[in-house]
Each structure stands twice: as C-alpha cells, then as structure tokens.
Amino acid sequence: MITATKPATVPLRFSLPIGGAAGTSFKPEHLPAILEAGPQAGFFEVHAENYMGAGGAPHRALEAIRRDHPLSLHGVCMSIGGPQPLDKTHLARFRSLVARYQPALVSEHLAWSTHETSFFNDLLPLPYTEATLACVCDHIDEVQEAIRHPLLLENPSTYITFRQSTMSETDFIRAIVQRTGCGLLLDINNVFVSATNHGYAALDYLADFPLAHVGEIHLAGHAEQTDDDGNLLLIDSHDGPVADAVWKLFEIIIARRGPIPTLIEWDSKIPEWPVLRAEATAAQAILDRCNPAAVTEDRRAA
C-alpha cells in the first residue's frame, strides 16, 4: 500500500476544465514576467519530477502560478513501459503532487527509463507486443488507482523500431485505451519526428490514431541532424519554435477533432517569455477558429 502525507492544497481562483485553451511550459525564469502581466488565459504545464521535494523555491514559484492558472502535471520518469514494477516511492510523490496542486490534466509517456537500479535520462522505446501491452496496462491501472485521476498517455518520438513488434503503434495505443480507460496526450511533433525518421506519412499515422480519446496536445520544436548514412534524422529537442509542418498537422487535427487543450513545449535554449507566449497565441488562434463558442463570443464583443 502506498502511503504519503497529504499536503495542503493551493487556493484556487478559477474553475475547471481547461477547455480549448493553449498553454506553455512553465519555466521559473519567466515567473517575474508572468506575475507582472497578471492572470491570463491559458494554462501552464510542469514536469512532475522538478517538484518532488517537500518545499523551497520551486514550490513557491509553482504555487504563485497555480493560484491563478490551471495546471497540467506531466511526468517524465514513471517508466510505464518498463518490465519491472513501478517505483512505489516515486508513485507516492507523484500522487502527493496531484493532491497538492489539483491539476486539470495529468500525463505520462509511453516509454521506459529505468532498468533494475539504473536510471536513464531518456524516454526509451518499447516493442509493441502482447506481453508489453499487458505490462503497460497494469502500470497505468496502478497509476490511475493511486492518483484517483485519469491519466493521459503520450505517444513517443522514436529513432528505432523492434523486429519483435506484432502490432502497429496506433493499434498498441488503441488497445491500451480500451483496456485501461486512460486518455491520450497527442504529441504532434513526436508524430512528425517519428514519421520522418522511419519513412512513413504523418497523416497516415494520425488517420489511424484514436483521436476521440485525446485530452491534450503537445507542440514543440525539433532539430535536424543526419545519421551515419547521411539521411535526415529529426531529434525531439524542444529547443526552438514549432515547425511549419507541425503547425499544419495541428490545424488538420483541430479541424477534424475540435478544440483540445494545447501546450507549447520549450525545454532548452529557452527564450524570453514574450517569444514563448507568442507561440501559445498562435496555437490559440487555430483553436479559436475551430471553436464555435469562441466565435460567438467574439461577435457579441464586436
């Protein structure tokens, strides 16, 4: 049984859910500019592992943001795709964060990052087999039972595939949703990166993706490299603006699915706040064009 001290929750000044809003990754260096601007539309997302200490400056900054804005809590180290049992201490800390900050959205990756006592600073791919599927579903069930909150599972960016795989990635993800009832976080940049690296069409992948279960979208920048054979290799780097091709895929998905909470990820070479905010504003414009309610409100205001 997982036990953890229940911390006091943060006083809130807004109502859930997020709706068709665009948000950004929260970076502490942006805190002064965000607070100076005052409460604003949209939401912020943080990596859970950056806030697993009991207190200190990270929590003071996050509490300041959380009082006026919805929050998305994004885990990166649960190793849901790994074969070994989930780390009970890590899961307890994750659950404590959910209880403390009451995020509107909670997510993790379809990946693994631990082996026995080793911890890897990467989100590693897994073979799509029945055995892996059973393990992933058991882990998701365990997480959802612990946090008492729906979990959104993020599709990976990949650079290799496995000969052992017996199903496609989209079939694997669809089976997870059917077995666990979890939702999905569709990272469109990940789709574009993987499609380019493996030589298939991103639109074909998205046509087979279970869009009805998507509760959040991620958009991010990627880097271009070449492999040992001189072929183009994309890296999910999160270190620049969203690429034009990814924006186009986003527009197609929103036109097909309707507005979904959308996050701009930018995790290295972090720009000044107005630059990151402008990316979210661009995403919001696309969301609003596909949101009849937003159009109605604009007409009333005019």
C-alpha positions in Angstrom: 0.0 0.0 0.0 1.3 3.5 -0.9 1.3 6.0 1.9 2.1 9.7 1.8 1.4 12.7 3.9 -1.4 14.7 2.4 -0.2 18.3 1.9 -2.4 21.4 2.0 -3.8 22.2 -1.4 -3.2 25.5 -3.1 -6.0 28.1 -3.0 -7.5 28.5 -6.5 -9.2 31.4 -8.3 -10.5 29.6 -11.4 -12.8 26.8 -12.5 -12.1 23.7 -14.4 -11.9 22.3 -17.0 -9.4 24.0 -19.3 -11.4 23.7 -22.5 -9.9 24.7 -25.8 -7.1 26.7 -24.4 -3.4 27.0 -25.3 -0.7 26.9 -22.7 3.0 26.8 -22.2 5.7 25.0 -20.2 6.3 26.9 -17.0 9.9 28.0 -16.6 10.9 29.7 -13.3 12.9 32.3 -15.1 9.7 33.5 -16.7 7.9 33.9 -13.3 8.5 37.7 -12.9 7.2 38.5 -16.4 4.2 36.2 -15.9 3.3 37.8 -12.5 3.7 41.3 -13.8 1.3 40.5 -16.7 -1.3 39.2 -14.2 -3.8 36.4 -14.7 -4.1 35.4 -18.3 -5.9 32.9 -20.5 -4.4 29.5 -20.9 -2.6 27.1 -18.6 0.9 26.0 -17.6 2.5 22.6 -17.6 5.3 21.4 -15.4 7.4 18.3 -15.2 6.4 16.5 -12.0 9.9 15.4 -11.1 11.0 19.1 -10.7 8.6 19.4 -7.8 9.0 16.2 -5.8 10.8 17.9 -2.9 8.8 19.0 0.1 9.1 22.7 -0.4 11.5 25.5 -1.2 11.8 27.9 -4.1 10.3 25.5 -6.8 7.1 25.1 -4.8 6.8 28.8 -4.0 7.1 29.6 -7.7 4.6 26.9 -8.7 2.1 28.0 -6.0 2.3 31.5 -7.3 1.4 30.3 -10.8 -1.2 27.8 -9.7 -3.4 30.3 -7.7 -4.5 32.0 -10.9 -4.0 29.4 -13.7 -4.9 25.8 -14.5 -2.1 23.3 -14.3 -1.1 20.3 -16.3 1.2 17.9 -14.5 3.5 16.0 -16.9 5.5 13.0 -15.6 8.7 12.0 -17.3 10.2 9.3 -15.1 7.5 6.8 -14.2 8.9 4.3 -16.7 5.4 3.0 -17.5 6.8 0.9 -20.4 9.4 -0.8 -18.3 9.2 -4.5 -17.4 9.9 -4.1 -13.7 7.4 -2.9 -11.1 6.8 0.8 -10.7 8.9 2.6 -8.1 6.5 2.9 -5.2 8.3 5.9 -3.7 8.1 7.8 -7.0 4.5 7.0 -7.4 3.7 8.2 -3.9 5.4 11.5 -4.6 3.5 11.8 -7.9 0.2 11.2 -6.1 1.1 13.8 -3.5 1.7 16.4 -6.2 -1.7 15.6 -7.8 -3.4 16.0 -4.4 -1.5 19.2 -3.6 -2.0 21.1 -6.9 -5.2 19.5 -8.3 -4.1 19.7 -11.9 -6.7 19.7 -14.6 -4.5 17.3 -16.7 -2.1 14.6 -15.7 0.1 12.8 -18.2 3.0 10.4 -18.6 4.9 8.8 -21.5 4.6 5.6 -23.4 8.3 4.8 -22.7 10.7 3.3 -20.2 13.7 4.9 -18.4 14.8 2.5 -15.7 16.4 -0.9 -15.5 16.9 -2.6 -12.2 18.9 0.1 -10.3 19.9 2.2 -13.3 18.1 5.4 -14.3 18.4 6.8 -17.8 18.0 10.4 -18.8 15.9 9.5 -21.8 12.5 8.2 -22.8 13.3 4.9 -24.4 11.0 3.0 -26.9 9.5 -0.4 -26.4 8.4 -3.3 -28.6 4.7 -3.5 -29.4 3.8 -7.0 -28.3 1.1 -8.6 -26.2 3.5 -9.1 -23.3 4.5 -5.4 -23.4 0.9 -4.4 -23.7 -0.1 -6.3 -20.6 2.7 -4.8 -18.6 1.9 -1.2 -19.7 -1.8 -1.6 -18.9 -1.0 -3.0 -15.4 1.2 0.0 -14.8 -1.4 2.5 -16.0 -4.1 0.8 -13.8 -1.7 1.2 -10.8 -1.1 4.9 -11.5 -4.7 5.7 -12.0 -5.7 3.9 -8.9 -3.1 5.7 -6.9 -3.7 9.2 -8.1 -7.5 8.9 -8.4 -7.3 10.9 -11.6 -7.5 10.0 -15.3 -4.0 9.6 -16.9 -3.2 10.9 -20.4 -0.6 8.7 -22.2 1.8 10.4 -24.6 2.8 8.8 -27.9 6.6 8.6 -28.3 9.1 10.1 -30.6 11.3 7.1 -31.9 14.5 6.6 -33.7 14.4 2.8 -33.9 11.8 0.1 -34.3 11.7 -3.5 -33.0 11.6 -6.7 -35.1 9.6 -8.3 -32.2 6.7 -5.9 -32.6 3.5 -7.7 -33.6 1.2 -4.6 -33.9 1.4 -1.0 -35.1 2.0 1.8 -32.6 -1.6 3.1 -33.2 -3.1 -0.3 -32.6 -1.0 -0.7 -29.4 -2.1 2.7 -28.1 -5.8 1.9 -29.0 -5.6 -1.3 -27.1 -4.2 0.5 -24.0 -7.1 2.9 -24.0 -9.6 0.1 -24.4 -8.1 -1.9 -21.5 -7.4 0.9 -19.0 -9.8 3.7 -19.8 -6.9 6.2 -19.8 -6.9 9.2 -22.1 -4.2 10.2 -24.6 -1.8 13.1 -25.0 -1.2 13.5 -28.7 2.3 15.0 -29.3 2.1 16.1 -32.9 5.8 16.9 -33.1 6.6 13.4 -31.9 4.4 12.1 -34.8 6.2 14.2 -37.3 9.7 13.2 -35.9 8.9 9.5 -35.9 7.3 9.6 -39.4 10.3 11.4 -40.9 12.8 9.1 -39.2 11.0 5.9 -40.2 9.8 6.9 -43.7 6.0 6.9 -43.3 3.4 9.6 -43.7 2.5 11.5 -40.5 -1.1 12.0 -41.9 -1.5 8.2 -42.3 -0.5 7.7 -38.7 -2.9 10.4 -37.5 -5.7 9.0 -39.5 -5.3 5.8 -37.6 -4.8 7.4 -34.2 -7.8 7.2 -31.7 -8.4 10.9 -31.7 -11.7 10.6 -29.7 -9.6 9.8 -26.6 -7.2 12.8 -26.9 -7.3 15.1 -23.9 -4.3 17.3 -24.6 -2.0 18.1 -27.5 1.7 18.9 -27.4 3.5 21.1 -29.9 7.3 21.6 -29.9 10.3 22.3 -32.0 12.8 19.7 -33.3 16.3 19.6 -34.5 17.6 18.3 -37.8 20.7 16.0 -38.0 21.9 13.3 -40.3 22.5 9.7 -39.5 25.7 7.6 -40.3 24.4 7.1 -43.9 23.8 10.8 -44.4 20.0 10.5 -44.2 17.9 13.2 -42.4 17.3 12.4 -38.7 15.0 14.5 -36.6 15.5 14.9 -32.9 12.7 15.8 -30.5 14.8 18.6 -28.9 12.2 21.1 -27.6 14.7 23.8 -28.3 13.0 26.1 -30.8 9.8 27.2 -32.3 7.2 24.8 -33.7 8.0 23.9 -37.3 5.6 24.9 -40.1 4.9 21.2 -41.0 3.8 20.6 -37.4 1.6 23.6 -37.4 -0.1 22.3 -40.5 -0.7 18.9 -38.9 -2.1 20.7 -35.9 -4.6 22.6 -38.0 -5.7 19.4 -39.7 -6.2 17.7 -36.4 -8.1 20.6 -34.7 -10.4 20.9 -37.8 -11.1 17.2 -37.5 -11.4 16.8 -33.7 -12.3 20.3 -32.5 -10.5 22.4 -29.8 -8.3 20.4 -27.4 -6.1 21.9 -24.7 -2.8 22.5 -26.4 0.7 23.0 -24.9 3.8 24.6 -26.4 6.8 22.7 -25.1 10.2 24.5 -25.0 12.7 22.9 -22.6 16.1 24.1 -23.7 17.6 27.2 -25.3 14.6 28.8 -23.5 13.6 32.2 -25.0 12.3 35.3 -23.3 8.7 35.0 -22.1 7.1 37.0 -25.0 8.6 34.6 -27.5 7.1 31.6 -25.8 3.9 33.4 -25.2 3.6 34.2 -28.9 3.8 30.5 -29.8 0.9 29.9 -27.5 -1.0 32.8 -29.0 -0.6 31.3 -32.5 -1.9 27.9 -31.2 -4.9 29.7 -29.6 -5.8 31.4 -32.8 -6.1 28.0 -34.5 -8.1 26.6 -31.6 -10.5 29.6 -31.7 -11.1 29.2 -35.5 -12.5 25.8 -34.8 -14.4 26.7 -31.7 -18.0 28.0 -32.5 -18.5 29.2 -28.9 -15.4 31.4 -29.2 -16.6 32.8 -32.5 -20.0 33.6 -31.0 -18.3 35.5 -28.1 -16.1 37.5 -30.5 -19.2 38.6 -32.5 -21.0 39.6 -29.3 -18.0 41.6 -28.2 -17.9 43.3 -31.6 
